[in-house]
Amino acid sequence: MSKLTIDEQVAILMRGTEFGDEQIKEHMQEELRERLIESERTGHPLRVYAGFDPTATYLTIGHTVPMRKLRQFQELGHQVIFLIGSFTGLIGDPSDTTSARAQQTPEQVAENARTYTEQAFRILDPEKTEVRDNAEWLSKLTFSDVIELASHFTVQQFLARENFALRYKKGDAIWLHEFLYALMQGYDAVQLKADVQIGGTDQLFNLLAGRKLQEAFGQRPQVCITLPILVGTDGHLRMGKSKGNYIGLTEPPEVKYGKTMSIPDSAMRNWFELVTRWTPEQINELLDAVERGEVHPMEAKKKLAWEIVSIFDGDEAADRAAAHFERVHQQRKLPEEMPTYTLTGPTNVVDIIFGAGLARSKSDARRLVQQGAVKLDGERVTSIETEIEAERERVLQVGKRRFLRLVRL
């Protein structure tokens, strides 16, 4: 167990938390202190978890906010559980939405979850991480079991949630299956016998549901730790796949760097505080200098972009990404290195984009062309019917950051 004092451990674990209610925060902090004292006395580590629904094939840097808190518990000697929400992913978490989520098929969920663990180990210690999937127990619940879980909650409790209240007031649909999400997540806490659950501030209702169900099942209710939400690259909405405002953990370093450089200045503090390894003092010093006009916002953003790439891909990759950004986006030159795609004859631009892996589907590739996001040798491609012949070396650009060298076989 940790050699730090209980006060020092509490300070580390509560740093950066946000509950939206000071009384809840104080209550959870005191419960955490009690659990840590008990853990130290008995020698039994706390069971700490966070759940991640596989809504896409990649985790985003937004997911790493609760994962970094898991890592802190790990480093203090506690048992960390990385929970893949394969079953809850079928329902779709309504916590951060003002409209119903589209439900996924079991096949979509399984494909999305396939690489989650590998990505999570960029943050978590694989030797000290227990990986679970809530389909283990949720798929086995009977209808009678679900009714029993539902009997512990009222409709009024759900309608009091801000997102449901807004939809109810506007007359928008609130689907019954959306209510079940909190029950399922709460039951996860029961099955895992959790001491602590970590989530975003929008998850507080679901985490508290876990406490309620644990009490109903004769367990000691978990400590809830909630963290602020990382805004997306647009600077306003929560980072997410459906909004297109995300940075994926598996994206190339140059893409991570470039996307970070695209965020509005107003989002820098949120990103510095939630994603970087910087101390509060370092963050304040830099951003105060920006505010006084002593440091240009772009220079501060370059430090942020370098730090993010360094965390996930290493210092050398961060240096290369910084050089790439300067060459391509500031000097307006082609990147020194780019993948090569070989043509055997005239080839449709959509087939090239899809074949080179620059779009997830041909429909995505067609959309990119129609949106004016594709250039050939610096000239915009205007038609999805365009045929490209590489009688000489040519360069296809897709979006701002992806380049492809076209050569003839």
Secondary structure, 3 states (H helix, E strand, C coil): CCCCCHHHHHHHHHCCCCCCCHHHHHHHHHHHHHHHHHHHHHCCCCEEEEEECCCCCCCECCCHHHHHHHHHHHHCCCEEEEEECCCHHHHCCCCCCCCCCCCCCHHHHHHHHCCHHHHHCCCCCHHHEEEEECHHHHCCCCHHHHHHHHCCCCHHHHHCCHHHHHHHHHCCCCCHHHHHHHHHHHHHHHHHCCCEEEEEHHHHHHHHHHHHHHHHCCCCCCEEEEECCCECCCCCCECCCCCCCCCECCCCHHHHHHHHHCCCHHHHHHHHHHHCCCCHHHHHHHHHHHHCCCCCHHHHHHHHHHHHHHHHHCHHHHHHHHHHHHHHHHCCCCCCCCCEEEECCCEEHHHHHHHCCCCCCHHHHHHHHHCCCEEECCEECCCCCCEECCCCCEEEEECCCEEEEEEEC
